Amino acid sequence: MFRVIISDSIKNSFSKQNCAKDINIIETKLTNNLNNDFYRIKPVRTDKNHQTFEMRVHLDSKNYRMAFSLKDHLASVFYLSTNLQKKSFDKEVQKNYEKDKNHSTKKYH
């Protein structure tokens, strides 16, 4: 069984009225996809040495891509974007990862 944690920066980007609902959607969809042989989950192409993956999610009538790291059945969601083009999203994630190399070691709630 996988456990999902979401970074505070993503939680803070949600509107207060939809925050709990959006968090629940992310946790539910990600857990379901991880438990079903990584259905709809793809590796981030520019990430050579890390277990970083991405998937699409639909929140508040908008589509997003989210990036997460995976280690020991713990999925840490650290990036969310409205950029749906895979190639440019992967570049965004890599820039974000380089800017914050400790994303997988931060404390998330």
N, C-alpha and C positions, 0 to 999 in steps of 0.2 A: 504494500500500500504506500502511496506517495503522500507527502505532506507539502502544502503550498504556503509560501510566505510572500508577501507583497511589500515592496519598499515603501517607506514613508513618503518619498517624493511622488510616487504614483497615487497613493491614497490621498495626499494633499491636493492633487490635481482634479479630483472628482468633486462635483458639487455636493454640498452637505446633505441635500435631500436625497441624492442618489448614491451616496458613498457606500452604504451597507449593501445595497442591491448590486452595484457594480463589482464590489469585492467578492460577493457570493457567486456572481456569474463567472468571474475569472477563476476562482478556486474550483468551482464545479466543473467547468469545461476543461480546464487543464488537467484536473485529476482524472476525469473520465477518459480523456485522450491518452494520458500516460498509462493508464491501466488497460487500455485497449490497443496494445502494441504500437504506441506512438502514432495513432491515427491522426492525420492532419498536422503533424509536427515535423518540422524540417530543421536541419542544422543551419546555423549561421555560417555562410560560406567563407567569410573572411577570418573566422576564428579558428586558428590552427591548433592551439595548444590547450583549449579549454572546452568544457562540455557546455556550450552555449547553443540554445535552440530557439526557434520562434514558431508562432502560430497566429492565426487570425482569430479575432474575437469581436462580437457585435455587442456594443454597449450604447444605450440611449439613442437608438436609431442611427448610429454611426459605426462604421467598420474600422477596426484597428489591427495593427500587428503588435504583438508583445514579444519581448525577448526575456529569456530566463536561463539561469544556470542550473545544472542538475548535478547533485552529488549525494550519494548514499540515500536515495529515495527522498531527497529534499529538493524541491523546485523553488528557486528564489527568483521571483519576477522583479526585474530591475529596470525595464524600459518599455514604454508604451508610445506608439506613434500612429498618426492617421495616414502616414505614408504606406501605401499598400503595394507599391512596386518592390518586389523581392530584392533585386540587386541594389537599389538605392537604400532600402531599409537596412540591409546588411552593412552597408558603409556607415550609416548613422549609428548602428549598434557598435561597430568597431571604434568609431570616434568617441562615443560615450564610454566605452569600455576603457580605452586608453586614457581618457580624462579621469576616470574613477576606477583604477585597477583593483580596488579593494571591494568592489560591489558584492562579491560573494561572502566577504567576511564581516560586512556591516551587520549591525543588529537590526532586524526587521520585526515589526509587531504584527 
